[in-house]
Amino acid sequence: MSRAVVYDTHGGPEVLDVREVPEPHAGPGEVRVRVTAAGLNPMDWGIASQPELAAQFGLTVPAGFGYDFAGVVDEVGGGATDFAVGDRVFGGALGRAAADFVLVRTPTGVSDAVFRTPDGISDEVASTLPVAGLTAAAALEAIGLRSGDTVLIGGAAGGVGVFAVQLAKLAGATVIGTASESTFEFLRRLGADPVAYGPGLADRVRALASGGVTAATDLYGTETAETALALGVPPERISTIAAGPNPPGGFRATGGFDAGLDAMERITDGILAGEITVPIAGTFPIEQVRDAVALQAGRHVHGKIVVTM
């Protein structure tokens, strides 16, 4: 037997249980990963709490929990030639990551992903990268971010935002990030000029960007995107990740699955070079998964939440 986080009905953190389940084994074309860490994302508790969102991902109850994981390959099924027993890996397994073991098909598809974990990157850090890192990369790629841009990033202190800020800085852009005032110093350390969200945002951005804003990405809703449009940014240079597939205003809707093939390598190379830092706001054992989800769902953490096995 092994452990997994499961839920039988949709709801808040209270519906999550750690249960003993039959130990899975790698079948043809699969590898089994012994999970050591699972990074949490807003979509995880969104899927667990909202049946409509779960349906969009093809998930029904009872269901497992989480997407991002890191660990070690400990079984390789027939025909799975990309990885070997003992390989350190990280990746995504939709609705299955928070467990002692996950099975992942190779080569990977839309709902699964697996990458080798470079030496020098811990499992805890690796487990935070797939959703947030690839979503940030896709959000910037969608607007063609380039050196010399001044980019407005909405939700800059969140899990995706911390990667977007740093990737934008590496691209040579000036970054203005919306956030609550309690996160301003945190954002300054990442290299962004912080600005408070809410009414009057456009005026505050004008005061910070004397030369104007040339691009924007909204990682929370549409306030930042609408502000950028009002500031004269063309809609094709504004991306959103949380406004649905057909956002208003002609903005570019995107997500992690749209990231370029080299996006994860650029992120891990940046971490190894000390150019990207991954702030981990809290680490919880699997038995405290409810507390971990409740903390993250409050949207007041600076960085990522990790569940360890």
C-alpha atoms as one frame of an Amber mdcrd trajectory, in Angstrom:
protein
   0.000   0.000   0.000   1.015   3.627  -0.442  -0.344   7.073   0.461  -2.204
   9.541  -1.724  -4.227  12.713  -1.200  -7.773  12.099  -2.437 -11.198  13.700
  -2.198 -14.687  12.274  -2.752 -16.615  15.551  -2.997 -15.696  19.043  -4.128
 -15.057  21.635  -1.449 -12.427  23.422   0.603  -9.306  21.972   2.231 -11.497
  19.936   4.581 -12.421  17.512   1.751  -8.796  16.416   1.291  -7.795  13.134
   2.931  -4.525  11.215   3.059  -5.430   7.579   2.446  -3.748   4.281   1.875
  -4.226   3.174  -1.720  -2.923   0.210  -3.715   0.684   0.739  -4.744   0.780
   1.468  -8.506   3.285  -0.181 -10.826   4.677   0.985 -14.146   2.971  -0.482
 -17.195   4.069  -0.411 -20.823   5.378   3.023 -21.789   5.268   4.299 -18.201
   7.748   5.197 -15.507   6.965   5.196 -11.813   8.282   8.077  -9.746   8.703
   7.834  -6.014   7.574  11.345  -5.107   9.499  13.342  -2.526   7.846  16.747
  -2.999   4.705  18.195  -4.590   4.443  21.915  -5.313   0.990  23.457  -4.936
  -0.721  25.777  -7.400  -3.993  27.736  -7.318  -5.384  25.442 -10.010  -5.035
  22.463  -7.640  -7.444  23.749  -5.028  -9.526  25.366  -7.779 -10.104  21.947
  -9.342 -10.810  20.379  -5.936 -13.347  23.056  -5.004 -15.086  23.744  -8.331
 -16.782  20.899 -10.243 -16.995  23.054 -13.374 -13.241  23.645 -13.420 -12.547
  19.977 -12.708 -14.713  19.039 -15.683 -12.665  21.322 -17.925  -9.621  19.220
 -17.028 -11.519  15.945 -17.466 -11.459  15.105 -13.748 -14.340  13.602 -11.773
 -14.635  12.582  -8.121 -13.268  10.601  -6.449 -10.005  12.152  -7.529  -6.383
  12.569  -6.576  -4.793  15.953  -5.941  -2.054  18.135  -7.349  -0.029  18.429
 -10.544   3.612  19.383  -9.824   5.933  16.727  -8.404   9.592  15.848  -7.984
  11.245  12.589  -7.010  13.177   9.579  -8.317  12.275   7.044 -11.004  12.045
   3.645  -9.312  10.266   1.521 -11.944  10.401   1.566 -15.741   7.746  -0.190
 -17.809   8.375  -1.967 -21.085   9.057   0.372 -23.968   9.716   3.397 -21.749
  13.233   4.248 -22.883  13.605   7.926 -21.943  14.402   7.369 -18.247  16.144
   4.817 -16.066  15.735   3.675 -12.476  17.517   6.141 -10.214  16.989   9.213
 -12.413  15.991  12.324 -10.473  13.008  13.876 -12.214  10.310  16.502 -11.841
   7.177  17.249 -13.802   3.410  17.160 -13.781   0.772  14.469 -13.288  -2.726
  15.919 -13.433  -4.725  15.076 -10.324  -2.123  12.606  -9.032   0.991  14.423
  -7.802   0.388  14.488  -4.035   1.110  10.811  -3.455   3.958   8.456  -2.647
   4.075   7.298  -6.281   2.966   8.669  -9.648   2.906   6.928 -13.011   3.874
   9.048 -16.003   3.781   8.049 -19.663   6.840   8.619 -21.833   7.079  10.377
 -24.119   4.835  12.691 -22.155   1.583  14.187 -23.373  -0.776  17.045 -22.605
  -1.723  16.030 -19.042   1.695  14.642 -18.007   5.211  16.025 -18.184   8.559
  14.862 -16.860  12.030  16.436 -16.933  15.381  15.425 -15.524  16.270  17.326
 -12.367  19.658  19.015 -12.789  22.301  18.510 -10.130  22.271  21.553  -7.885
  18.466  21.904  -7.800  16.683  20.350  -4.826  13.514  18.288  -5.176  11.596
  20.942  -3.219  12.591  23.651  -5.689  12.080  21.384  -8.709   8.553  20.573
  -7.558   7.572  24.255  -7.838   8.617  24.712 -11.463   6.264  23.022 -13.958
   3.010  24.982 -13.702   4.315  28.323 -12.448   7.518  28.399 -14.466   6.012
  27.310 -17.771   2.967  29.552 -17.343   5.203  32.560 -16.706   7.302  31.732
 -19.758   4.203  31.336 -21.936   2.716  34.616 -20.700   5.860  36.502 -21.738
   6.298  34.615 -25.001   2.708  35.463 -25.989   3.511  39.184 -25.936   6.905
  38.895 -27.612   8.715  40.402 -24.646  12.099  41.805 -25.616  14.945  43.887
 -24.285  13.966  47.504 -23.760  10.306  46.788 -23.036   8.595  48.179 -19.959
   6.208  45.415 -18.930   3.356  45.643 -16.443   2.845  42.330 -14.609  -0.404
  41.826 -12.702  -0.162  39.566  -9.644   3.616  39.870  -9.605   4.122  38.461
  -6.093   2.170  35.246  -6.729   3.508  31.818  -7.646   3.555  32.557 -11.387
   4.462  36.200 -10.880   7.795  35.531  -9.182   8.942  33.627 -12.274   7.465
  36.163 -14.709   9.263  39.052 -12.991  12.619  37.319 -13.078  12.273  35.988
 -16.625  11.296  39.473 -17.798  14.342  40.990 -16.095  16.577  38.366 -17.730
  15.078  39.339 -21.085  16.222  42.921 -20.516  12.829  44.447 -19.696  11.930
  46.990 -17.037   9.281  45.430 -14.784   6.396  47.087 -12.956   4.480  44.612
 -10.820   1.052  44.988  -9.213   0.718  43.646  -5.685  -0.423  44.475  -2.176
   1.789  46.908  -0.285   2.887  44.166   2.121   4.788  42.531  -0.772   6.515
  45.629  -2.119   9.934  44.961  -0.566   9.733  41.320  -1.690   9.138  42.457
  -5.289  11.941  45.007  -5.137  14.332  42.200  -4.203  13.229  40.352  -7.351
  13.954  43.433  -9.459  10.452  44.843 -10.002   9.054  48.303  -9.318   5.930
  47.535  -7.235   2.609  49.310  -7.600  -0.601  48.781  -5.622  -3.483  47.218
  -7.531  -7.028  48.589  -7.326  -8.747  51.837  -8.337  -6.367  54.435  -9.749
  -3.890  51.815 -11.025  -3.409  53.564 -14.369  -2.397  56.842 -12.722   0.054
  55.090 -10.414   1.621  53.239 -13.350   1.972  56.472 -15.324   3.851  57.978
 -12.387   6.297  55.040 -12.384   6.750  54.673 -16.145   7.630  58.071 -17.533
   8.339  56.515 -20.920   5.129  54.514 -20.964   4.320  50.811 -20.793   4.954
  48.706 -23.914   3.665  45.273 -22.851   1.667  43.623 -20.067   0.643  40.269
 -18.676  -2.211  39.734 -16.226  -1.662  36.721 -13.984  -4.745  37.176 -11.823
  -7.796  38.507 -13.702  -8.269  41.393 -16.127  -7.596  44.575 -14.108  -3.978
  44.802 -15.223  -4.838  43.929 -18.817  -7.564  46.584 -18.966  -5.224  49.139
 -17.392  -2.534  48.387 -19.971  -5.059  48.849 -22.768  -6.079  52.194 -21.288
  -2.398  53.174 -21.208  -2.111  52.574 -24.939  -0.605  49.086 -25.018  -1.818
  47.213 -28.140  -3.998  44.189 -27.276  -1.616  41.829 -29.066   1.041  42.803
 -26.498  -1.209  41.994 -23.519  -1.589  38.407 -22.251  -3.857  36.832 -19.647
  -3.812  33.427 -17.953  -6.969  33.581 -15.834  -9.574  35.352 -17.972 -10.803
  32.334 -19.924  -9.966  31.160 -23.458 -11.616  34.191 -25.105 -10.782  37.195
 -22.912 -12.321  40.598 -23.613 -10.346  43.304 -25.353  -8.507  41.030 -27.772
  -5.911  40.054 -25.169  -3.800  36.945 -25.775  -5.005  34.071 -23.578  -2.271
  31.573 -22.766  -1.075  28.961 -20.282   1.792  26.652 -19.436   1.078  24.218
 -22.261   1.893  27.029 -24.730   5.445  27.531 -23.444   8.304  27.023 -25.884
  10.254  23.774 -25.896  13.292  25.409 -24.288  11.366  27.240 -21.552  12.071
  24.797 -18.730  15.747  24.557 -19.617  16.002  28.358 -19.551  14.407  28.355
 -16.094  16.637  25.645 -14.631  19.737  27.219 -16.205  18.724  30.532 -14.605
  18.371  28.879 -11.199  21.763  27.181 -11.473  23.377  30.474 -12.528  21.842
  32.288  -9.560  19.797  34.503 -11.878  16.422  33.074 -10.790  15.500  32.474
  -7.173  12.554  30.327  -6.116  11.068  31.612  -2.863   9.427  28.781  -0.916
   7.000  30.241   1.589   6.217  27.009   3.412   6.869  23.268   3.446   4.348
  20.823   4.935   4.384  17.031   5.374   1.678  15.238   3.413  -0.281  14.658
   6.623  -0.760  18.453   6.833  -1.935  18.931   3.260  -5.126  20.655   4.437
  -3.072  23.304   6.242  -0.848  23.752   3.183  -3.827  24.265   0.866  -5.560
  26.620   3.300  -2.416  28.783   3.492  -2.049  28.964  -0.258  -5.747  29.542
  -0.900  -5.526  32.661   1.271  -3.389  34.225  -1.521  -1.171  36.076   0.944
   1.975  33.931   0.687   5.127  35.279  -0.955   6.272  32.367  -3.070   5.475
  28.677  -3.355   3.992  26.080  -0.994   5.442  22.551  -1.058   4.083  19.273
   0.350   6.728  16.649   1.171   6.318  12.887   1.294
